[in-house]
C-alpha cells in the first residue's frame, strides 16, 4: 500500500533509465528520417519567403478594391445627379434634345 523506505525491493532500484532506452534506438533510420525532414524544410523555407510578400500585398489589394468600389458608387451617384439635373434643364427649354 504505502512504500516503506526501510523496506526496499531490489527491482525498485533496477528500473531502466534514459541511457538504457537510447540503446534500443535504430540510429540509421533516425538519421535517415531526420535527413528527409531537413530536406523538406530546406525546400519550404524559400517558398515561405516568396509567399510572404504576396500575402501582405493581398491585404493592400483588397483595401484598394474596396476604395475603388466606393469611389465608383460615389461617381455613379454624382453622374446620376448630374444627368437628372441636365434632363430637367433640357426639358425646361424648348430646344430639341439630341442624344449621341
Buried (B, 14 or more C-beta within 10 A) or exposed (E): EEEEEEEEEEEEEEEEEEEEEEEEEEEEEEEEEEEEEEEEEEEEEEEEEEEEEEEEEEEEEEEEEEEEEEEEEEEEEEEEEEEEEEEEEEEEEEEEEEEE
